[in-house]
């Protein structure tokens, strides 16, 4: 299983939500860059999760183009 995002969303709505969230927050009023980063990241990810949520996908197999039918047949002898 792998986690992916479906990036087929309304970009204007995402941009609007991001603009509004950062205007309403006090993320840039702190002096500690680590705290600013933590708050900024949480705001950003919560909005991205709303517009492009994480989904679990099943991975069927690993594609190995160098393993040809001939190599497989040699292994089955």
mmJSON file of the N, C-alpha and C atoms, coordinates in Angstrom:
{"data_MODEL":{"atom_site":{
"group_PDB":["ATOM","ATOM","ATOM","ATOM","ATOM","ATOM","ATOM","ATOM","ATOM","ATOM","ATOM","ATOM","ATOM","ATOM","ATOM","ATOM","ATOM","ATOM","ATOM","ATOM","ATOM","ATOM","ATOM","ATOM","ATOM","ATOM","ATOM","ATOM","ATOM","ATOM","ATOM","ATOM","ATOM","ATOM","ATOM","ATOM","ATOM","ATOM","ATOM","ATOM","ATOM","ATOM","ATOM","ATOM","ATOM","ATOM","ATOM","ATOM","ATOM","ATOM","ATOM","ATOM","ATOM","ATOM","ATOM","ATOM","ATOM","ATOM","ATOM","ATOM","ATOM","ATOM","ATOM","ATOM","ATOM","ATOM","ATOM","ATOM","ATOM","ATOM","ATOM","ATOM","ATOM","ATOM","ATOM","ATOM","ATOM","ATOM","ATOM","ATOM","ATOM","ATOM","ATOM","ATOM","ATOM","ATOM","ATOM","ATOM","ATOM","ATOM","ATOM","ATOM","ATOM","ATOM","ATOM","ATOM","ATOM","ATOM","ATOM","ATOM","ATOM","ATOM","ATOM","ATOM","ATOM","ATOM","ATOM","ATOM","ATOM","ATOM","ATOM","ATOM","ATOM","ATOM","ATOM","ATOM","ATOM","ATOM","ATOM","ATOM","ATOM","ATOM","ATOM","ATOM","ATOM","ATOM","ATOM","ATOM","ATOM","ATOM","ATOM","ATOM","ATOM","ATOM","ATOM","ATOM","ATOM","ATOM","ATOM","ATOM","ATOM","ATOM","ATOM","ATOM","ATOM","ATOM","ATOM","ATOM","ATOM","ATOM","ATOM","ATOM","ATOM","ATOM","ATOM","ATOM","ATOM","ATOM","ATOM","ATOM","ATOM","ATOM","ATOM","ATOM","ATOM","ATOM","ATOM","ATOM","ATOM","ATOM","ATOM","ATOM","ATOM","ATOM","ATOM","ATOM","ATOM","ATOM","ATOM","ATOM","ATOM","ATOM","ATOM","ATOM","ATOM","ATOM","ATOM","ATOM","ATOM","ATOM","ATOM","ATOM","ATOM","ATOM","ATOM","ATOM","ATOM","ATOM","ATOM","ATOM","ATOM","ATOM","ATOM","ATOM","ATOM","ATOM","ATOM","ATOM","ATOM","ATOM","ATOM","ATOM","ATOM","ATOM","ATOM","ATOM","ATOM","ATOM","ATOM","ATOM","ATOM","ATOM","ATOM","ATOM","ATOM","ATOM","ATOM","ATOM","ATOM","ATOM","ATOM"],
"id":[1,2,3,4,5,6,7,8,9,10,11,12,13,14,15,16,17,18,19,20,21,22,23,24,25,26,27,28,29,30,31,32,33,34,35,36,37,38,39,40,41,42,43,44,45,46,47,48,49,50,51,52,53,54,55,56,57,58,59,60,61,62,63,64,65,66,67,68,69,70,71,72,73,74,75,76,77,78,79,80,81,82,83,84,85,86,87,88,89,90,91,92,93,94,95,96,97,98,99,100,101,102,103,104,105,106,107,108,109,110,111,112,113,114,115,116,117,118,119,120,121,122,123,124,125,126,127,128,129,130,131,132,133,134,135,136,137,138,139,140,141,142,143,144,145,146,147,148,149,150,151,152,153,154,155,156,157,158,159,160,161,162,163,164,165,166,167,168,169,170,171,172,173,174,175,176,177,178,179,180,181,182,183,184,185,186,187,188,189,190,191,192,193,194,195,196,197,198,199,200,201,202,203,204,205,206,207,208,209,210,211,212,213,214,215,216,217,218,219,220,221,222,223,224,225,226,227,228,229,230,231],
"type_symbol":["N","C","C","N","C","C","N","C","C","N","C","C","N","C","C","N","C","C","N","C","C","N","C","C","N","C","C","N","C","C","N","C","C","N","C","C","N","C","C","N","C","C","N","C","C","N","C","C","N","C","C","N","C","C","N","C","C","N","C","C","N","C","C","N","C","C","N","C","C","N","C","C","N","C","C","N","C","C","N","C","C","N","C","C","N","C","C","N","C","C","N","C","C","N","C","C","N","C","C","N","C","C","N","C","C","N","C","C","N","C","C","N","C","C","N","C","C","N","C","C","N","C","C","N","C","C","N","C","C","N","C","C","N","C","C","N","C","C","N","C","C","N","C","C","N","C","C","N","C","C","N","C","C","N","C","C","N","C","C","N","C","C","N","C","C","N","C","C","N","C","C","N","C","C","N","C","C","N","C","C","N","C","C","N","C","C","N","C","C","N","C","C","N","C","C","N","C","C","N","C","C","N","C","C","N","C","C","N","C","C","N","C","C","N","C","C","N","C","C","N","C","C","N","C","C","N","C","C","N","C","C"],
"label_atom_id":["N","CA","C","N","CA","C","N","CA","C","N","CA","C","N","CA","C","N","CA","C","N","CA","C","N","CA","C","N","CA","C","N","CA","C","N","CA","C","N","CA","C","N","CA","C","N","CA","C","N","CA","C","N","CA","C","N","CA","C","N","CA","C","N","CA","C","N","CA","C","N","CA","C","N","CA","C","N","CA","C","N","CA","C","N","CA","C","N","CA","C","N","CA","C","N","CA","C","N","CA","C","N","CA","C","N","CA","C","N","CA","C","N","CA","C","N","CA","C","N","CA","C","N","CA","C","N","CA","C","N","CA","C","N","CA","C","N","CA","C","N","CA","C","N","CA","C","N","CA","C","N","CA","C","N","CA","C","N","CA","C","N","CA","C","N","CA","C","N","CA","C","N","CA","C","N","CA","C","N","CA","C","N","CA","C","N","CA","C","N","CA","C","N","CA","C","N","CA","C","N","CA","C","N","CA","C","N","CA","C","N","CA","C","N","CA","C","N","CA","C","N","CA","C","N","CA","C","N","CA","C","N","CA","C","N","CA","C","N","CA","C","N","CA","C","N","CA","C","N","CA","C","N","CA","C","N","CA","C","N","CA","C","N","CA","C","N","CA","C"],
"label_alt_id":[null,null,null,null,null,null,null,null,null,null,null,null,null,null,null,null,null,null,null,null,null,null,null,null,null,null,null,null,null,null,null,null,null,null,null,null,null,null,null,null,null,null,null,null,null,null,null,null,null,null,null,null,null,null,null,null,null,null,null,null,null,null,null,null,null,null,null,null,null,null,null,null,null,null,null,null,null,null,null,null,null,null,null,null,null,null,null,null,null,null,null,null,null,null,null,null,null,null,null,null,null,null,null,null,null,null,null,null,null,null,null,null,null,null,null,null,null,null,null,null,null,null,null,null,null,null,null,null,null,null,null,null,null,null,null,null,null,null,null,null,null,null,null,null,null,null,null,null,null,null,null,null,null,null,null,null,null,null,null,null,null,null,null,null,null,null,null,null,null,null,null,null,null,null,null,null,null,null,null,null,null,null,null,null,null,null,null,null,null,null,null,null,null,null,null,null,null,null,null,null,null,null,null,null,null,null,null,null,null,null,null,null,null,null,null,null,null,null,null,null,null,null,null,null,null,null,null,null,null,null,null],
"label_comp_id":["UNK","UNK","UNK","UNK","UNK","UNK","UNK","UNK","UNK","UNK","UNK","UNK","UNK","UNK","UNK","UNK","UNK","UNK","UNK","UNK","UNK","UNK","UNK","UNK","UNK","UNK","UNK","UNK","UNK","UNK","UNK","UNK","UNK","UNK","UNK","UNK","UNK","UNK","UNK","UNK","UNK","UNK","UNK","UNK","UNK","UNK","UNK","UNK","UNK","UNK","UNK","UNK","UNK","UNK","UNK","UNK","UNK","UNK","UNK","UNK","UNK","UNK","UNK","UNK","UNK","UNK","UNK","UNK","UNK","UNK","UNK","UNK","UNK","UNK","UNK","UNK","UNK","UNK","UNK","UNK","UNK","UNK","UNK","UNK","UNK","UNK","UNK","UNK","UNK","UNK","UNK","UNK","UNK","UNK","UNK","UNK","UNK","UNK","UNK","UNK","UNK","UNK","UNK","UNK","UNK","UNK","UNK","UNK","UNK","UNK","UNK","UNK","UNK","UNK","UNK","UNK","UNK","UNK","UNK","UNK","UNK","UNK","UNK","UNK","UNK","UNK","UNK","UNK","UNK","UNK","UNK","UNK","UNK","UNK","UNK","UNK","UNK","UNK","UNK","UNK","UNK","UNK","UNK","UNK","UNK","UNK","UNK","UNK","UNK","UNK","UNK","UNK","UNK","UNK","UNK","UNK","UNK","UNK","UNK","UNK","UNK","UNK","UNK","UNK","UNK","UNK","UNK","UNK","UNK","UNK","UNK","UNK","UNK","UNK","UNK","UNK","UNK","UNK","UNK","UNK","UNK","UNK","UNK","UNK","UNK","UNK","UNK","UNK","UNK","UNK","UNK","UNK","UNK","UNK","UNK","UNK","UNK","UNK","UNK","UNK","UNK","UNK","UNK","UNK","UNK","UNK","UNK","UNK","UNK","UNK","UNK","UNK","UNK","UNK","UNK","UNK","UNK","UNK","UNK","UNK","UNK","UNK","UNK","UNK","UNK","UNK","UNK","UNK","UNK","UNK","UNK"],
"label_asym_id":["A","A","A","A","A","A","A","A","A","A","A","A","A","A","A","A","A","A","A","A","A","A","A","A","A","A","A","A","A","A","A","A","A","A","A","A","A","A","A","A","A","A","A","A","A","A","A","A","A","A","A","A","A","A","A","A","A","A","A","A","A","A","A","A","A","A","A","A","A","A","A","A","A","A","A","A","A","A","A","A","A","A","A","A","A","A","A","A","A","A","A","A","A","A","A","A","A","A","A","A","A","A","A","A","A","A","A","A","A","A","A","A","A","A","A","A","A","A","A","A","A","A","A","A","A","A","A","A","A","A","A","A","A","A","A","A","A","A","A","A","A","A","A","A","A","A","A","A","A","A","A","A","A","A","A","A","A","A","A","A","A","A","A","A","A","A","A","A","A","A","A","A","A","A","A","A","A","A","A","A","A","A","A","A","A","A","A","A","A","A","A","A","A","A","A","A","A","A","A","A","A","A","A","A","A","A","A","A","A","A","A","A","A","A","A","A","A","A","A","A","A","A","A","A","A","A","A","A","A","A","A"],
"label_entity_id":["1","1","1","1","1","1","1","1","1","1","1","1","1","1","1","1","1","1","1","1","1","1","1","1","1","1","1","1","1","1","1","1","1","1","1","1","1","1","1","1","1","1","1","1","1","1","1","1","1","1","1","1","1","1","1","1","1","1","1","1","1","1","1","1","1","1","1","1","1","1","1","1","1","1","1","1","1","1","1","1","1","1","1","1","1","1","1","1","1","1","1","1","1","1","1","1","1","1","1","1","1","1","1","1","1","1","1","1","1","1","1","1","1","1","1","1","1","1","1","1","1","1","1","1","1","1","1","1","1","1","1","1","1","1","1","1","1","1","1","1","1","1","1","1","1","1","1","1","1","1","1","1","1","1","1","1","1","1","1","1","1","1","1","1","1","1","1","1","1","1","1","1","1","1","1","1","1","1","1","1","1","1","1","1","1","1","1","1","1","1","1","1","1","1","1","1","1","1","1","1","1","1","1","1","1","1","1","1","1","1","1","1","1","1","1","1","1","1","1","1","1","1","1","1","1","1","1","1","1","1","1"],
"label_seq_id":[1,1,1,2,2,2,3,3,3,4,4,4,5,5,5,6,6,6,7,7,7,8,8,8,9,9,9,10,10,10,11,11,11,12,12,12,13,13,13,14,14,14,15,15,15,16,16,16,17,17,17,18,18,18,19,19,19,20,20,20,21,21,21,22,22,22,23,23,23,24,24,24,25,25,25,26,26,26,27,27,27,28,28,28,29,29,29,30,30,30,31,31,31,32,32,32,33,33,33,34,34,34,35,35,35,36,36,36,37,37,37,38,38,38,39,39,39,40,40,40,41,41,41,42,42,42,43,43,43,44,44,44,45,45,45,46,46,46,47,47,47,48,48,48,49,49,49,50,50,50,51,51,51,52,52,52,53,53,53,54,54,54,55,55,55,56,56,56,57,57,57,58,58,58,59,59,59,60,60,60,61,61,61,62,62,62,63,63,63,64,64,64,65,65,65,66,66,66,67,67,67,68,68,68,69,69,69,70,70,70,71,71,71,72,72,72,73,73,73,74,74,74,75,75,75,76,76,76,77,77,77],
"pdbx_PDB_ins_code":[null,null,null,null,null,null,null,null,null,null,null,null,null,null,null,null,null,null,null,null,null,null,null,null,null,null,null,null,null,null,null,null,null,null,null,null,null,null,null,null,null,null,null,null,null,null,null,null,null,null,null,null,null,null,null,null,null,null,null,null,null,null,null,null,null,null,null,null,null,null,null,null,null,null,null,null,null,null,null,null,null,null,null,null,null,null,null,null,null,null,null,null,null,null,null,null,null,null,null,null,null,null,null,null,null,null,null,null,null,null,null,null,null,null,null,null,null,null,null,null,null,null,null,null,null,null,null,null,null,null,null,null,null,null,null,null,null,null,null,null,null,null,null,null,null,null,null,null,null,null,null,null,null,null,null,null,null,null,null,null,null,null,null,null,null,null,null,null,null,null,null,null,null,null,null,null,null,null,null,null,null,null,null,null,null,null,null,null,null,null,null,null,null,null,null,null,null,null,null,null,null,null,null,null,null,null,null,null,null,null,null,null,null,null,null,null,null,null,null,null,null,null,null,null,null,null,null,null,null,null,null],
"Cartn_x":[0.845,0.0,0.891,0.486,1.179,0.143,0.581,-0.303,-0.049,-1.133,-1.029,-2.072,-1.931,-2.935,-3.525,-4.797,-5.458,-5.441,-4.578,-4.441,-5.362,-6.57,-7.588,-8.617,-8.348,-9.178,-9.295,-10.129,-10.338,-9.181,-8.291,-7.101,-7.454,-8.466,-8.859,-9.392,-10.137,-10.659,-9.508,-8.528,-7.359,-6.612,-6.366,-5.645,-6.405,-7.7,-8.526,-8.456,-8.57,-8.495,-7.128,-6.064,-4.714,-4.537,-4.967,-4.85,-5.6,-6.815,-7.638,-7.026,-6.522,-5.953,-4.729,-3.882,-2.664,-2.916,-3.946,-4.321,-4.892,-5.689,-6.336,-5.389,-4.256,-3.38,-2.353,-1.749,-0.673,0.67,0.787,1.974,3.24,3.133,4.324,4.656,3.94,4.158,5.011,5.474,6.308,7.777,8.637,10.07,10.842,10.257,10.926,10.664,11.685,11.459,10.939,11.306,10.793,9.293,8.844,7.412,6.646,7.221,6.586,6.426,7.491,7.433,6.368,6.306,5.337,3.902,3.62,2.277,1.95,2.901,2.689,2.397,3.222,3.053,1.696,1.268,-0.03,-1.18,-1.104,-2.152,-2.177,-1.016,-0.929,-1.446,-0.984,-1.401,-2.88,-3.447,-4.885,-5.709,-5.268,-6.002,-5.773,-4.546,-4.277,-5.054,-5.142,-5.923,-7.393,-7.903,-9.295,-9.504,-8.568,-8.73,-8.16,-7.114,-6.475,-6.135,-7.13,-6.9,-5.982,-5.302,-4.469,-5.355,-4.912,-5.652,-4.673,-5.155,-4.357,-4.561,-3.468,-3.544,-2.795,-3.359,-2.722,-1.732,-0.519,0.483,0.474,0.231,0.097,1.437,2.385,3.689,4.722,5.952,7.041,7.386,7.404,7.738,9.252,9.791,11.233,11.467,11.716,11.826,13.015,14.002,15.17,14.914,13.802,13.466,12.57,13.17,12.457,11.82,11.0,10.373,11.437,12.516,13.602,14.241,14.489,15.078,14.12,12.845,11.864,11.841,11.923,11.918,13.16,14.292,15.515,15.391,14.698,14.513,13.537,12.691,11.679,12.161,13.391,13.902,14.214],
"Cartn_y":[-1.179,0.0,1.244,2.225,3.503,4.607,5.73,6.88,7.836,8.264,9.212,10.305,11.352,12.41,12.513,12.774,13.011,14.507,14.962,16.39,16.874,16.396,16.847,17.629,18.931,19.731,21.142,21.927,23.314,24.158,24.575,25.31,26.673,27.307,28.62,28.507,27.446,27.234,26.963,26.174,25.913,27.21,27.996,29.254,30.207,30.259,31.13,30.701,29.406,28.899,29.164,28.975,29.241,30.717,31.585,33.026,33.425,32.933,33.288,32.756,31.533,30.926,31.689,32.092,32.777,34.234,34.83,36.191,36.165,35.157,35.05,34.569,33.969,33.413,34.443,34.142,35.002,34.284,33.485,32.665,33.515,34.703,35.519,36.473,36.364,37.262,36.633,35.43,34.742,34.984,34.936,35.145,33.838,32.734,31.438,30.813,30.667,30.116,28.681,27.91,26.542,26.535,27.432,27.541,28.053,29.01,29.533,28.414,27.636,26.526,25.512,25.153,24.165,24.634,25.897,26.435,26.528,27.037,27.183,25.827,24.816,23.475,22.884,23.045,22.516,23.173,24.485,25.192,24.692,24.651,24.237,22.823,21.877,20.487,20.273,21.024,20.861,21.308,22.346,22.817,21.884,21.417,20.472,19.175,18.722,17.515,17.692,18.905,19.184,19.086,19.628,19.687,18.478,17.872,16.707,15.697,15.0,14.098,12.923,12.429,11.243,10.028,9.154,7.919,6.749,5.628,4.407,3.703,3.33,2.615,1.3,0.279,-1.029,-1.056,-1.48,-1.638,-3.096,-3.354,-4.735,-5.46,-4.884,-5.528,-4.49,-4.858,-3.995,-4.351,-3.374,-3.584,-3.56,-4.64,-4.758,-5.016,-3.981,-4.162,-5.019,-5.186,-5.978,-7.478,-7.84,-9.261,-9.612,-10.253,-10.599,-11.974,-12.331,-13.649,-14.734,-14.47,-15.452,-15.717,-14.679,-14.832,-15.596,-15.291,-16.014,-17.497,-17.811,-19.218,-19.95,-19.27,-19.888,-20.193,-19.366,-19.582,-20.7,-21.048,-22.093,-23.483,-23.634,-24.965,-25.831],
"Cartn_z":[0.0,0.0,0.0,-0.766,-0.786,-0.624,-0.08,0.054,-1.095,-1.741,-2.837,-2.637,-3.412,-3.42,-4.815,-4.891,-6.166,-6.409,-7.296,-7.533,-8.645,-8.638,-9.579,-8.76,-8.549,-7.659,-8.216,-7.59,-7.993,-7.44,-8.314,-7.882,-7.3,-7.833,-7.297,-5.882,-5.621,-4.27,-3.293,-3.717,-2.877,-2.597,-3.624,-3.458,-2.55,-2.715,-1.879,-0.413,-0.165,1.21,1.825,1.036,1.547,1.875,0.965,1.209,2.477,2.605,3.769,5.057,5.02,6.232,6.706,5.787,6.198,6.552,5.995,6.4,7.815,8.113,9.422,10.53,10.159,11.192,11.64,12.759,13.263,13.124,12.068,11.869,11.733,11.183,10.934,12.08,13.18,14.309,15.408,15.181,16.167,15.824,16.817,16.598,16.4,16.783,16.693,15.32,14.463,13.132,13.15,14.152,14.249,14.525,15.366,15.663,14.444,13.743,12.52,11.508,11.321,10.365,10.768,12.033,12.504,12.258,12.59,12.39,10.897,10.095,8.66,8.015,8.383,7.827,8.206,9.446,9.876,9.127,8.948,8.199,6.76,6.128,4.73,4.525,5.355,5.187,5.469,6.412,6.676,5.473,4.79,3.615,2.421,2.244,1.16,1.393,2.637,2.944,2.589,2.714,2.364,0.852,0.075,-1.378,-2.109,-1.574,-2.194,-1.102,-0.588,0.545,0.18,1.205,1.028,0.819,-0.08,-0.339,-0.313,0.168,0.172,-1.168,-1.797,-3.068,-2.95,-3.545,-3.581,-4.742,-4.455,-5.491,-5.896,-7.165,-7.609,-7.684,-8.343,-8.431,-8.835,-8.65,-9.083,-10.523,-11.381,-12.78,-12.925,-13.431,-13.653,-15.137,-15.917,-17.369,-17.795,-16.928,-17.287,-17.137,-16.505,-16.387,-17.571,-18.544,-19.776,-19.645,-20.629,-20.645,-20.71,-21.426,-21.537,-20.175,-19.413,-18.078,-17.167,-17.259,-16.444,-16.781,-18.086,-18.497,-18.004,-18.0,-17.492,-16.002,-15.26,-13.839,-13.523,-14.482,-14.25,-14.616,-15.057,-15.471,-14.322],
"occupancy":[1.0,1.0,1.0,1.0,1.0,1.0,1.0,1.0,1.0,1.0,1.0,1.0,1.0,1.0,1.0,1.0,1.0,1.0,1.0,1.0,1.0,1.0,1.0,1.0,1.0,1.0,1.0,1.0,1.0,1.0,1.0,1.0,1.0,1.0,1.0,1.0,1.0,1.0,1.0,1.0,1.0,1.0,1.0,1.0,1.0,1.0,1.0,1.0,1.0,1.0,1.0,1.0,1.0,1.0,1.0,1.0,1.0,1.0,1.0,1.0,1.0,1.0,1.0,1.0,1.0,1.0,1.0,1.0,1.0,1.0,1.0,1.0,1.0,1.0,1.0,1.0,1.0,1.0,1.0,1.0,1.0,1.0,1.0,1.0,1.0,1.0,1.0,1.0,1.0,1.0,1.0,1.0,1.0,1.0,1.0,1.0,1.0,1.0,1.0,1.0,1.0,1.0,1.0,1.0,1.0,1.0,1.0,1.0,1.0,1.0,1.0,1.0,1.0,1.0,1.0,1.0,1.0,1.0,1.0,1.0,1.0,1.0,1.0,1.0,1.0,1.0,1.0,1.0,1.0,1.0,1.0,1.0,1.0,1.0,1.0,1.0,1.0,1.0,1.0,1.0,1.0,1.0,1.0,1.0,1.0,1.0,1.0,1.0,1.0,1.0,1.0,1.0,1.0,1.0,1.0,1.0,1.0,1.0,1.0,1.0,1.0,1.0,1.0,1.0,1.0,1.0,1.0,1.0,1.0,1.0,1.0,1.0,1.0,1.0,1.0,1.0,1.0,1.0,1.0,1.0,1.0,1.0,1.0,1.0,1.0,1.0,1.0,1.0,1.0,1.0,1.0,1.0,1.0,1.0,1.0,1.0,1.0,1.0,1.0,1.0,1.0,1.0,1.0,1.0,1.0,1.0,1.0,1.0,1.0,1.0,1.0,1.0,1.0,1.0,1.0,1.0,1.0,1.0,1.0,1.0,1.0,1.0,1.0,1.0,1.0,1.0,1.0,1.0,1.0,1.0,1.0],
"B_iso_or_equiv":[0.0,0.0,0.0,0.0,0.0,0.0,0.0,0.0,0.0,0.0,0.0,0.0,0.0,0.0,0.0,0.0,0.0,0.0,0.0,0.0,0.0,0.0,0.0,0.0,0.0,0.0,0.0,0.0,0.0,0.0,0.0,0.0,0.0,0.0,0.0,0.0,0.0,0.0,0.0,0.0,0.0,0.0,0.0,0.0,0.0,0.0,0.0,0.0,0.0,0.0,0.0,0.0,0.0,0.0,0.0,0.0,0.0,0.0,0.0,0.0,0.0,0.0,0.0,0.0,0.0,0.0,0.0,0.0,0.0,0.0,0.0,0.0,0.0,0.0,0.0,0.0,0.0,0.0,0.0,0.0,0.0,0.0,0.0,0.0,0.0,0.0,0.0,0.0,0.0,0.0,0.0,0.0,0.0,0.0,0.0,0.0,0.0,0.0,0.0,0.0,0.0,0.0,0.0,0.0,0.0,0.0,0.0,0.0,0.0,0.0,0.0,0.0,0.0,0.0,0.0,0.0,0.0,0.0,0.0,0.0,0.0,0.0,0.0,0.0,0.0,0.0,0.0,0.0,0.0,0.0,0.0,0.0,0.0,0.0,0.0,0.0,0.0,0.0,0.0,0.0,0.0,0.0,0.0,0.0,0.0,0.0,0.0,0.0,0.0,0.0,0.0,0.0,0.0,0.0,0.0,0.0,0.0,0.0,0.0,0.0,0.0,0.0,0.0,0.0,0.0,0.0,0.0,0.0,0.0,0.0,0.0,0.0,0.0,0.0,0.0,0.0,0.0,0.0,0.0,0.0,0.0,0.0,0.0,0.0,0.0,0.0,0.0,0.0,0.0,0.0,0.0,0.0,0.0,0.0,0.0,0.0,0.0,0.0,0.0,0.0,0.0,0.0,0.0,0.0,0.0,0.0,0.0,0.0,0.0,0.0,0.0,0.0,0.0,0.0,0.0,0.0,0.0,0.0,0.0,0.0,0.0,0.0,0.0,0.0,0.0,0.0,0.0,0.0,0.0,0.0,0.0],
"pdbx_formal_charge":[null,null,null,null,null,null,null,null,null,null,null,null,null,null,null,null,null,null,null,null,null,null,null,null,null,null,null,null,null,null,null,null,null,null,null,null,null,null,null,null,null,null,null,null,null,null,null,null,null,null,null,null,null,null,null,null,null,null,null,null,null,null,null,null,null,null,null,null,null,null,null,null,null,null,null,null,null,null,null,null,null,null,null,null,null,null,null,null,null,null,null,null,null,null,null,null,null,null,null,null,null,null,null,null,null,null,null,null,null,null,null,null,null,null,null,null,null,null,null,null,null,null,null,null,null,null,null,null,null,null,null,null,null,null,null,null,null,null,null,null,null,null,null,null,null,null,null,null,null,null,null,null,null,null,null,null,null,null,null,null,null,null,null,null,null,null,null,null,null,null,null,null,null,null,null,null,null,null,null,null,null,null,null,null,null,null,null,null,null,null,null,null,null,null,null,null,null,null,null,null,null,null,null,null,null,null,null,null,null,null,null,null,null,null,null,null,null,null,null,null,null,null,null,null,null,null,null,null,null,null,null],
"auth_seq_id":[1,1,1,2,2,2,3,3,3,4,4,4,5,5,5,6,6,6,7,7,7,8,8,8,9,9,9,10,10,10,11,11,11,12,12,12,13,13,13,14,14,14,15,15,15,16,16,16,17,17,17,18,18,18,19,19,19,20,20,20,21,21,21,22,22,22,23,23,23,24,24,24,25,25,25,26,26,26,27,27,27,28,28,28,29,29,29,30,30,30,31,31,31,32,32,32,33,33,33,34,34,34,35,35,35,36,36,36,37,37,37,38,38,38,39,39,39,40,40,40,41,41,41,42,42,42,43,43,43,44,44,44,45,45,45,46,46,46,47,47,47,48,48,48,49,49,49,50,50,50,51,51,51,52,52,52,53,53,53,54,54,54,55,55,55,56,56,56,57,57,57,58,58,58,59,59,59,60,60,60,61,61,61,62,62,62,63,63,63,64,64,64,65,65,65,66,66,66,67,67,67,68,68,68,69,69,69,70,70,70,71,71,71,72,72,72,73,73,73,74,74,74,75,75,75,76,76,76,77,77,77],
"auth_comp_id":["UNK","UNK","UNK","UNK","UNK","UNK","UNK","UNK","UNK","UNK","UNK","UNK","UNK","UNK","UNK","UNK","UNK","UNK","UNK","UNK","UNK","UNK","UNK","UNK","UNK","UNK","UNK","UNK","UNK","UNK","UNK","UNK","UNK","UNK","UNK","UNK","UNK","UNK","UNK","UNK","UNK","UNK","UNK","UNK","UNK","UNK","UNK","UNK","UNK","UNK","UNK","UNK","UNK","UNK","UNK","UNK","UNK","UNK","UNK","UNK","UNK","UNK","UNK","UNK","UNK","UNK","UNK","UNK","UNK","UNK","UNK","UNK","UNK","UNK","UNK","UNK","UNK","UNK","UNK","UNK","UNK","UNK","UNK","UNK","UNK","UNK","UNK","UNK","UNK","UNK","UNK","UNK","UNK","UNK","UNK","UNK","UNK","UNK","UNK","UNK","UNK","UNK","UNK","UNK","UNK","UNK","UNK","UNK","UNK","UNK","UNK","UNK","UNK","UNK","UNK","UNK","UNK","UNK","UNK","UNK","UNK","UNK","UNK","UNK","UNK","UNK","UNK","UNK","UNK","UNK","UNK","UNK","UNK","UNK","UNK","UNK","UNK","UNK","UNK","UNK","UNK","UNK","UNK","UNK","UNK","UNK","UNK","UNK","UNK","UNK","UNK","UNK","UNK","UNK","UNK","UNK","UNK","UNK","UNK","UNK","UNK","UNK","UNK","UNK","UNK","UNK","UNK","UNK","UNK","UNK","UNK","UNK","UNK","UNK","UNK","UNK","UNK","UNK","UNK","UNK","UNK","UNK","UNK","UNK","UNK","UNK","UNK","UNK","UNK","UNK","UNK","UNK","UNK","UNK","UNK","UNK","UNK","UNK","UNK","UNK","UNK","UNK","UNK","UNK","UNK","UNK","UNK","UNK","UNK","UNK","UNK","UNK","UNK","UNK","UNK","UNK","UNK","UNK","UNK","UNK","UNK","UNK","UNK","UNK","UNK","UNK","UNK","UNK","UNK","UNK","UNK"],
"auth_asym_id":["A","A","A","A","A","A","A","A","A","A","A","A","A","A","A","A","A","A","A","A","A","A","A","A","A","A","A","A","A","A","A","A","A","A","A","A","A","A","A","A","A","A","A","A","A","A","A","A","A","A","A","A","A","A","A","A","A","A","A","A","A","A","A","A","A","A","A","A","A","A","A","A","A","A","A","A","A","A","A","A","A","A","A","A","A","A","A","A","A","A","A","A","A","A","A","A","A","A","A","A","A","A","A","A","A","A","A","A","A","A","A","A","A","A","A","A","A","A","A","A","A","A","A","A","A","A","A","A","A","A","A","A","A","A","A","A","A","A","A","A","A","A","A","A","A","A","A","A","A","A","A","A","A","A","A","A","A","A","A","A","A","A","A","A","A","A","A","A","A","A","A","A","A","A","A","A","A","A","A","A","A","A","A","A","A","A","A","A","A","A","A","A","A","A","A","A","A","A","A","A","A","A","A","A","A","A","A","A","A","A","A","A","A","A","A","A","A","A","A","A","A","A","A","A","A","A","A","A","A","A","A"],
"auth_atom_id":["N","CA","C","N","CA","C","N","CA","C","N","CA","C","N","CA","C","N","CA","C","N","CA","C","N","CA","C","N","CA","C","N","CA","C","N","CA","C","N","CA","C","N","CA","C","N","CA","C","N","CA","C","N","CA","C","N","CA","C","N","CA","C","N","CA","C","N","CA","C","N","CA","C","N","CA","C","N","CA","C","N","CA","C","N","CA","C","N","CA","C","N","CA","C","N","CA","C","N","CA","C","N","CA","C","N","CA","C","N","CA","C","N","CA","C","N","CA","C","N","CA","C","N","CA","C","N","CA","C","N","CA","C","N","CA","C","N","CA","C","N","CA","C","N","CA","C","N","CA","C","N","CA","C","N","CA","C","N","CA","C","N","CA","C","N","CA","C","N","CA","C","N","CA","C","N","CA","C","N","CA","C","N","CA","C","N","CA","C","N","CA","C","N","CA","C","N","CA","C","N","CA","C","N","CA","C","N","CA","C","N","CA","C","N","CA","C","N","CA","C","N","CA","C","N","CA","C","N","CA","C","N","CA","C","N","CA","C","N","CA","C","N","CA","C","N","CA","C","N","CA","C","N","CA","C","N","CA","C","N","CA","C","N","CA","C","N","CA","C"],
"pdbx_PDB_model_num":[1,1,1,1,1,1,1,1,1,1,1,1,1,1,1,1,1,1,1,1,1,1,1,1,1,1,1,1,1,1,1,1,1,1,1,1,1,1,1,1,1,1,1,1,1,1,1,1,1,1,1,1,1,1,1,1,1,1,1,1,1,1,1,1,1,1,1,1,1,1,1,1,1,1,1,1,1,1,1,1,1,1,1,1,1,1,1,1,1,1,1,1,1,1,1,1,1,1,1,1,1,1,1,1,1,1,1,1,1,1,1,1,1,1,1,1,1,1,1,1,1,1,1,1,1,1,1,1,1,1,1,1,1,1,1,1,1,1,1,1,1,1,1,1,1,1,1,1,1,1,1,1,1,1,1,1,1,1,1,1,1,1,1,1,1,1,1,1,1,1,1,1,1,1,1,1,1,1,1,1,1,1,1,1,1,1,1,1,1,1,1,1,1,1,1,1,1,1,1,1,1,1,1,1,1,1,1,1,1,1,1,1,1,1,1,1,1,1,1,1,1,1,1,1,1,1,1,1,1,1,1]
}}}
